[in-house]
Amino acid sequence: MSNKSILVVDDDEDIRSLLTYNIDKAGYDVDAASNGVECLEKIKKNKPNLILMDVMMPEMDGLEVCEQIKSNPTNSDILICFLTCLLYTSPSPR
């Protein structure tokens, strides 16, 4: 990948497609992974500058993937931006 590469990691195919399409149109090299394991394999082959990653994924969530990436000195400089559809609602007042 070039010096402006982005890896999109999301288990939702529609979200992956939307993000990769728009990132490509913006002129960046973009690759995609459908889960955390695939993400870790891809960064071994081509280290991206930025990872856009879903938090909630099956098998290995985004936080676990982040921990593994950041624990490896070779990859610790990769920027990671988390994406999520998780909604937080504060408790109702009584």
trRosetta pair geometry for C-beta under 8 A, 3 or more apart (Angstrom, degrees):
i j d omega theta_ij theta_ji phi_ij phi_ji
1 5 3.3 46 160 -95 130 161
1 29 4.8 170 -153 111 88 142
1 31 6.9 -95 -83 -15 128 121
1 46 4.5 101 -11 175 101 119
1 47 7.3 -138 46 69 116 42
1 48 5.9 -9 82 -98 165 65
1 49 7.9 -138 121 -11 126 81
2 5 5.6 146 55 -51 61 96
2 29 4.8 140 23 -11 97 136
3 49 6.9 64 174 -59 46 133
4 27 7.7 8 107 119 140 85
4 28 5.2 -112 133 -125 98 83
4 29 6.6 125 87 18 66 86
4 49 6.2 -44 -131 18 31 150
5 28 6.7 144 -115 176 28 93
5 29 4.2 -34 -106 78 84 107
5 30 7.2 173 -158 -80 65 33
5 31 7.2 16 -177 3 108 99
5 46 7.1 -99 154 153 162 110
5 48 4.4 -122 111 -133 100 75
5 49 5.4 126 54 6 65 89
5 50 7.5 180 97 33 49 72
6 23 5.4 -108 68 -168 140 145
6 28 5.2 32 5 144 111 142
6 29 7.2 156 22 84 64 56
6 30 5.1 -17 69 -109 92 79
6 31 7.7 178 92 30 49 63
6 48 5.8 88 -126 -170 14 131
6 49 6.9 -46 -73 59 57 85
6 50 4.8 -20 -112 74 81 100
6 51 7.4 156 -163 -94 62 27
6 52 6.3 24 180 -6 111 103
7 30 7.6 156 -91 -159 29 58
7 31 5.2 -21 -111 71 76 93
7 32 7.1 157 -164 -95 61 27
7 33 6.5 18 177 -1 106 106
7 39 6.7 119 146 -139 133 87
7 42 6.1 147 -135 113 137 136
7 43 6.9 -82 -23 -72 169 90
7 48 4.1 -151 -16 -15 100 158
7 50 7.4 -176 27 95 67 51
7 51 4.8 -21 69 -111 100 77
7 52 7.3 -174 89 28 48 66
8 16 5.6 143 121 -138 123 71
8 19 4.7 149 -126 105 148 131
8 20 5.4 -123 24 -65 147 84
8 23 7.0 -171 -48 4 122 151
8 30 6.5 22 -11 -172 107 106
8 31 7.4 -172 25 91 73 42
8 32 4.6 -22 68 -109 97 82
8 33 7.4 176 89 27 51 63
8 51 7.9 166 -85 -161 21 58
8 52 5.0 -14 -113 66 67 105
8 53 7.9 171 -163 -78 38 47
9 32 7.3 164 -79 -161 39 58
9 33 4.7 -9 -109 67 83 100
9 34 7.8 -127 -152 -46 61 4
9 35 7.4 -9 -167 132 96 3
9 36 7.0 72 179 -88 136 48
9 38 7.7 167 -128 82 97 95
9 39 4.5 10 -106 -85 138 128
9 51 6.2 9 0 -175 116 103
9 52 7.0 173 26 88 69 53
9 53 4.2 1 62 -115 114 82
9 54 6.3 -125 110 18 74 79
9 57 7.6 -55 148 -57 96 156
9 62 7.2 141 102 -108 122 95
9 65 7.2 -143 140 128 162 168
10 15 4.7 -86 134 95 156 119
10 16 4.9 -164 63 -65 105 84
10 19 7.2 111 6 16 139 142
10 32 7.7 -49 34 -159 82 103
10 34 7.3 -40 84 -133 43 44
10 52 7.9 -24 -38 116 106 89
10 53 7.3 179 -62 -150 67 40
10 54 4.2 102 -115 -29 75 122
10 57 7.4 -152 -146 -86 36 115
10 83 6.9 -33 -86 74 118 130
11 34 5.8 71 -119 177 50 72
11 35 5.8 48 -89 -84 93 75
11 54 6.4 -101 9 63 78 155
11 57 4.6 147 -28 -132 120 91
11 58 6.2 101 -112 14 161 86
12 15 4.1 58 89 14 112 112
12 16 6.6 172 89 -13 57 85
12 54 7.3 125 12 -80 95 155
13 16 5.6 -55 -146 38 33 114
13 17 6.1 32 157 -20 67 108
13 34 7.3 -5 -82 -117 74 111
14 17 5.8 -56 -147 37 28 110
14 18 6.3 28 156 -19 64 108
15 18 5.8 -54 -145 37 30 111
15 19 6.2 24 159 -13 66 109
15 54 7.4 84 105 -72 150 123
15 83 7.7 168 173 126 135 145
16 19 6.1 -63 -148 41 25 105
16 20 6.0 16 162 -13 65 113
16 32 4.8 94 -169 -161 112 140
16 34 6.8 -43 -64 -96 159 70
17 20 6.1 -58 -138 41 25 105
17 21 6.1 29 161 -22 63 110
18 21 6.0 -58 -149 34 23 112
18 22 6.5 11 160 -8 61 112
19 22 6.2 -66 -148 43 28 103
19 23 5.9 24 160 -17 68 113
19 30 7.9 -170 129 -165 80 142
19 32 7.7 131 81 -101 106 115
19 52 6.3 -149 -174 95 147 147
20 23 5.8 -56 -138 41 29 109
20 24 6.0 33 160 -21 64 109
20 30 4.9 165 -143 131 75 135
20 31 7.9 -23 -122 175 117 5
20 32 5.1 -56 -70 -53 135 125
21 24 6.0 -60 -151 36 23 111
21 25 6.4 22 153 -17 62 109
22 25 5.5 -52 -144 37 33 113
22 26 6.4 34 154 -20 64 106
23 26 5.7 -56 -152 35 32 113
23 28 5.0 -58 170 61 88 120
23 30 4.3 110 102 -80 123 143
24 27 7.9 85 173 -41 31 12
24 28 6.9 -96 -92 65 30 69
24 30 5.1 -99 -63 26 78 127
31 42 6.1 178 126 -171 137 138
31 46 6.8 107 -11 82 159 135
31 48 7.0 -139 39 -74 109 124
33 36 7.9 98 128 -90 128 12
33 38 3.9 173 -160 109 105 106
33 39 4.2 171 85 -71 159 64
33 41 7.8 150 -122 53 132 90
33 42 5.3 -131 -67 -4 124 142
34 38 5.7 48 44 34 67 156
35 38 5.1 93 57 13 74 104
35 39 7.0 -126 103 -10 39 92
35 57 5.6 159 -133 166 69 132
35 58 6.9 -50 -122 66 119 77
35 59 6.1 33 -172 51 132 127
35 60 6.8 97 167 48 94 93
36 39 5.3 -51 -148 31 34 118
36 40 6.5 33 157 -18 67 101
36 57 5.9 154 -29 88 95 140
36 59 6.6 -152 39 94 108 99
36 60 3.4 -106 64 92 146 114
36 61 7.1 27 -48 62 141 7
36 62 7.0 -160 -85 -89 110 38
36 64 6.4 25 -156 84 164 100
36 65 3.9 -139 -140 -73 108 119
37 40 5.9 -54 -154 34 32 109
37 41 6.6 31 149 -16 64 106
37 59 6.7 -39 -20 121 112 141
37 60 6.1 122 -43 20 75 136
38 41 5.6 -55 -149 38 35 113
38 42 6.2 35 154 -22 67 107
39 42 5.8 -58 -148 35 28 110
39 43 6.5 20 160 -14 65 106
39 51 7.0 72 -160 -148 122 134
39 53 7.0 41 -117 -110 157 119
39 65 5.6 32 77 -158 141 139
40 43 6.2 -56 -145 36 29 104
40 44 6.9 38 152 -26 60 101
40 65 6.6 -138 -52 -142 96 91
40 68 6.2 -24 -102 114 126 139
40 69 7.3 -139 -103 -72 81 82
41 44 5.8 -53 -161 24 34 115
41 45 7.2 18 151 -8 64 106
42 45 6.0 -65 -157 40 37 104
42 46 6.4 -40 172 50 75 88
43 46 7.1 -83 -124 76 32 49
43 47 5.6 55 -165 -109 78 57
43 48 6.6 -79 -107 11 89 85
43 51 7.7 -34 -76 -75 127 129
43 69 6.9 26 75 -119 170 106
43 75 6.0 59 151 -118 134 135
43 78 7.0 -31 -141 -76 137 165
47 74 7.7 -118 -96 148 141 94
47 75 6.6 -150 -131 -108 112 83
47 78 6.7 -128 -173 -80 92 116
48 51 5.9 119 77 -66 131 73
48 78 6.4 71 76 -141 73 116
49 78 7.2 179 -171 -136 18 70
49 79 6.6 8 150 27 64 104
50 78 7.3 162 -99 -175 21 77
50 79 4.7 -25 -109 75 74 106
50 80 7.6 161 -162 -86 58 28
50 81 6.6 8 -174 2 105 106
51 69 7.5 -107 13 -118 157 170
51 78 6.0 42 -10 155 108 118
51 79 7.1 179 23 93 67 54
51 80 4.8 -14 65 -112 103 74
51 81 7.2 178 88 29 53 64
52 81 5.3 -20 -109 71 66 101
52 83 5.8 39 173 -23 89 120
53 62 4.6 145 135 -135 112 115
53 65 6.5 -144 -166 83 153 137
53 66 7.2 -180 75 -62 154 95
53 80 6.1 -21 17 -163 122 99
53 81 7.3 145 23 76 71 48
53 82 5.8 -41 76 -111 81 57
53 83 6.6 176 86 22 27 85
54 57 5.3 109 92 -53 114 101
54 62 5.6 -158 97 -57 45 127
54 82 7.6 61 -161 -162 12 71
54 83 5.4 -46 -92 76 53 92
54 84 6.5 113 -158 -90 62 59
55 61 6.2 14 166 177 55 104
55 62 4.2 -93 -118 37 36 132
55 63 6.6 34 -150 -33 84 86
55 82 5.1 48 -64 -171 95 119
55 83 7.2 -154 -14 77 78 40
55 84 4.1 -7 19 -84 119 118
55 86 6.4 -55 71 -6 133 128
56 61 6.1 -26 -118 -133 34 107
56 62 7.3 -37 -19 0 25 105
56 84 6.3 90 0 -134 94 97
56 85 7.6 -82 37 45 125 80
56 86 6.1 127 -26 -55 129 110
57 60 6.7 -8 92 80 109 53
57 61 5.5 153 45 -120 73 48
57 62 6.2 103 6 -42 108 75
60 64 4.8 -119 -168 87 83 131
60 65 5.7 102 137 -57 112 87
61 64 5.3 98 57 9 67 102
61 65 7.3 -130 105 -4 36 91
62 65 5.5 -55 -146 37 36 113
62 66 6.2 41 154 -23 67 105
62 82 5.7 119 137 -125 149 102
62 84 7.9 -125 25 -73 150 101
63 66 5.5 -50 -148 34 32 116
63 67 6.6 37 152 -22 63 102
64 67 5.7 -49 -151 31 33 114
64 68 6.7 30 152 -15 63 104
65 68 5.8 -58 -154 37 33 109
65 69 6.3 32 151 -19 67 107
66 69 5.7 -55 -145 37 31 110
66 70 6.0 18 162 -9 67 112
66 80 5.5 157 -116 129 103 170
66 82 7.8 -38 -60 -73 140 108
67 70 6.2 -63 -140 44 24 102
67 71 6.1 25 160 -24 63 112
68 71 5.9 -56 -143 33 27 111
68 72 7.0 21 159 -16 60 106
69 72 6.4 -70 -165 33 30 104
69 75 4.9 -101 -169 126 75 130
69 76 7.5 148 139 -92 69 41
69 78 6.0 -76 171 59 126 128
69 80 6.9 124 81 -61 150 136
70 75 7.3 -101 -78 103 26 91
70 76 5.3 70 -150 -124 55 75
70 80 8.0 -83 -54 -1 104 138
71 76 7.7 162 13 -85 6 98
72 75 4.5 38 85 30 110 103
72 76 6.6 -165 83 -45 51 78
73 76 5.5 -30 -134 -6 34 122
75 78 5.1 -21 -177 -3 79 120
